[in-house]
């Protein structure tokens, strides 16, 4: 449990979901890219699904997940259990209007299911997750590989190119 900005103790998940929601809502109408790493991709997925139900007119143009555990059976089961509307099939959040790209390194133990496209269907706009396998060559200060570290994902040419193209189109 954590204390949120309102000083109330809540689950860490709820506090983080509220933080993301309170950041996104004032940006309605702007061109948005959300990049989420690891457990943050679960938080972002939940927030975007809920936001789409609360405000169908809200838009996130690009949703980027990096090192995501969203394909793990336990994670998918939790979505089914917590969101009755997800019982038919998991899908891209409605608010994602142009692209959901998932970057994963096969050696990343958290993103063990590197192909989310076979787990998540398209939303009503036809946007479906696109899988992109990358190579994270990040080394820690002591020279050890850390394939899950966010720095390794952020410095890949694939993600850098996507961010550049998004910024140039905005």
LINCORJO-V68622 format. One record per backbone hydrogen bond with DSSP energy under -1.0 kcal/mol. CO is the residue of the C=O (numbers start at 1). NH is the residue of the N-H. If there is no record, write none. Layout:
CO_NH / CO_NH
This chain:
2_10 / 4_7 / 8_4 / 10_2 / 11_15 / 12_16 / 13_17 / 14_18 / 15_19 / 16_20 / 17_21 / 18_22 / 19_23 / 20_24 / 21_25 / 24_27 / 25_28 / 27_30 / 32_61 / 32_62 / 34_64 / 36_66 / 37_40 / 38_41 / 39_43 / 40_44 / 41_45 / 42_46 / 43_47 / 44_48 / 45_49 / 46_50 / 47_51 / 48_52 / 49_53 / 50_54 / 51_55 / 55_58 / 60_97 / 61_98 / 61_99 / 62_34 / 63_101 / 64_36 / 65_103 / 66_38 / 69_72 / 72_76 / 73_77 / 74_78 / 75_79 / 76_80 / 77_81 / 78_82 / 79_83 / 83_86 / 84_87 / 90_121 / 93_96 / 95_60 / 99_63 / 100_130 / 101_65 / 102_132 / 103_67 / 104_134 / 105_108 / 112_114 / 116_119 / 116_120 / 121_92 / 123_126 / 127_123 / 130_102 / 132_104 / 138_146 / 140_143 / 144_140 / 149_153 / 150_154 / 151_155 / 153_156 / 156_160 / 157_161 / 158_162 / 159_163 / 160_164 / 161_165 / 162_166 / 163_167 / 164_168 / 165_169
